């Protein structure tokens, strides 16, 4: 009887595990894999390369264009990505304004370029046991907060 209960519990756990809990490769993800993940989620994903030869993706969410930069790349796999968006404002922001955002918000870091235009970034680790559902969650934080940031700057 004990063996049957253990077998049923194990089978239930396997059935209950969502497909999105799939583990990401321990060496990270490739540009095409991240592009396919974005596309599967209904987002555009124009895959290219940056000036260092690493993958780079142009995408958009919540009405905001953004880029996905890849870091710590070995061969085709990269151990980290960064979602990044910049906003060209007519009136430059002040350091006080951007620091207010940074003090009140945990995940999206913001900074100003030389012209006082704001940029926001969100870094994601892709290795060491990460799952696709974890990546989905990180992306949800990014898409939610980029909308909040847009409201903050009056975009």
C-alpha positions as CSV (number, residue, x, y, z in Angstrom):
1,X,0.0,0.0,0.0
2,X,2.8,2.4,0.9
3,X,4.5,1.8,-2.5
4,X,1.2,2.6,-4.3
5,X,0.8,5.9,-2.4
6,X,4.4,6.9,-3.2
7,X,3.9,6.0,-6.8
8,X,0.7,8.0,-7.0
9,X,2.3,11.0,-5.4
10,X,5.2,10.9,-7.8
11,X,2.9,10.6,-10.8
12,X,0.7,13.4,-9.6
13,X,3.8,15.6,-9.2
14,X,4.9,14.9,-12.7
15,X,1.4,15.7,-14.1
16,X,1.1,18.8,-12.0
17,X,4.4,20.3,-13.2
18,X,3.7,22.9,-15.8
19,X,5.6,22.8,-19.1
20,X,6.9,26.3,-18.4
21,X,8.8,24.9,-15.4
22,X,11.3,23.6,-17.9
23,X,14.8,24.2,-16.7
24,X,17.0,26.5,-18.7
25,X,20.3,25.1,-19.9
26,X,23.0,25.6,-17.2
27,X,25.1,27.5,-19.7
28,X,22.2,30.0,-20.4
29,X,20.2,30.7,-23.5
30,X,21.0,31.5,-27.1
31,X,19.7,34.5,-29.0
32,X,17.3,32.4,-31.1
33,X,16.0,30.7,-27.9
34,X,15.2,34.0,-26.3
35,X,13.6,35.3,-29.6
36,X,11.5,32.1,-29.8
37,X,10.4,32.6,-26.2
38,X,9.3,36.2,-26.8
39,X,7.5,35.3,-30.0
40,X,5.7,32.4,-28.3
41,X,4.5,34.9,-25.8
42,X,3.1,37.1,-28.5
43,X,5.9,39.7,-28.6
44,X,8.0,40.8,-31.6
45,X,11.6,39.7,-31.5
46,X,13.9,41.0,-34.2
47,X,17.2,39.2,-33.6
48,X,20.4,40.9,-34.5
49,X,23.9,41.4,-33.0
50,X,25.4,44.2,-30.9
51,X,28.8,45.9,-31.5
52,X,30.6,43.1,-29.5
53,X,29.0,40.4,-31.7
54,X,26.7,39.2,-29.0
55,X,23.0,38.6,-29.8
56,X,20.6,41.5,-29.4
57,X,16.8,41.6,-29.8
58,X,14.5,44.5,-30.6
59,X,11.1,44.0,-29.0
60,X,8.1,45.9,-27.5
61,X,5.6,45.5,-24.7
62,X,2.9,47.6,-23.2
63,X,3.4,50.2,-26.0
64,X,7.2,50.6,-25.3
65,X,10.0,49.6,-27.5
66,X,13.0,47.9,-25.7
67,X,16.1,45.9,-26.4
68,X,17.3,42.6,-25.0
69,X,21.1,42.6,-24.5
70,X,23.1,39.4,-23.9
71,X,25.9,39.1,-21.4
72,X,28.5,36.5,-20.2
73,X,28.3,34.7,-23.6
74,X,30.4,31.6,-24.3
75,X,29.9,30.1,-27.8
76,X,26.2,30.7,-28.6
77,X,24.9,30.5,-25.0
78,X,24.7,33.6,-22.7
79,X,24.3,33.4,-18.9
80,X,22.5,36.7,-18.6
81,X,20.2,39.1,-20.4
82,X,19.2,42.7,-19.8
83,X,15.9,44.3,-20.8
84,X,16.6,48.0,-21.6
85,X,14.6,50.9,-22.8
86,X,15.5,54.6,-23.4
87,X,13.2,57.6,-23.7
88,X,14.0,60.7,-25.8
89,X,12.3,63.5,-23.8
90,X,11.8,67.1,-25.0
91,X,12.7,68.4,-21.5
92,X,15.6,66.6,-19.7
93,X,14.9,64.9,-16.4
94,X,16.9,65.9,-13.4
95,X,19.0,63.6,-11.1
96,X,16.5,64.4,-8.4
97,X,13.6,63.0,-10.5
98,X,15.5,59.8,-11.5
99,X,16.7,59.3,-7.9
100,X,13.1,59.5,-6.8
101,X,12.2,56.6,-9.1
102,X,15.2,54.6,-7.9
103,X,14.3,55.2,-4.2
104,X,10.7,54.1,-4.6
105,X,11.1,51.2,-7.0
106,X,13.1,48.0,-6.4
107,X,13.6,46.2,-9.7
108,X,13.9,48.6,-12.5
109,X,17.1,50.6,-12.3
110,X,17.0,54.0,-14.0
111,X,19.7,56.4,-15.1
112,X,20.1,59.5,-17.3
113,X,22.2,59.8,-20.4
114,X,24.3,62.9,-21.1
115,X,21.2,64.7,-22.5
116,X,19.0,64.0,-19.5
117,X,17.0,61.3,-21.2
118,X,16.0,58.4,-19.0
119,X,16.9,54.7,-19.5
120,X,15.6,51.8,-17.5
121,X,17.2,48.3,-17.2
122,X,16.3,45.0,-15.7
123,X,18.9,42.2,-15.5
124,X,18.1,38.5,-15.6
125,X,20.3,35.6,-14.7
126,X,19.8,32.7,-17.1
127,X,21.9,30.0,-15.7
128,X,22.4,28.0,-12.5
129,X,19.1,26.1,-12.4
130,X,16.8,28.8,-13.7
131,X,13.4,27.8,-15.2
132,X,11.3,29.2,-18.0
133,X,8.6,30.0,-15.5
134,X,11.1,32.1,-13.6
135,X,12.0,33.9,-16.8
136,X,8.3,34.4,-17.5
137,X,8.0,36.0,-14.0
138,X,11.0,38.3,-14.6
139,X,9.5,39.4,-17.9
140,X,6.2,40.1,-16.1
141,X,8.1,42.4,-13.7
142,X,9.8,44.1,-16.6
143,X,6.6,44.7,-18.6
144,X,4.6,45.9,-15.6
145,X,7.3,48.2,-14.4
146,X,8.1,49.7,-17.8
147,X,4.4,50.9,-17.9
148,X,4.8,52.4,-14.4
149,X,8.0,54.1,-15.5
150,X,6.3,55.5,-18.6
151,X,3.6,57.0,-16.4
152,X,6.3,58.4,-14.0
153,X,8.0,60.3,-16.9
154,X,4.7,61.3,-18.6
155,X,5.4,59.3,-21.7
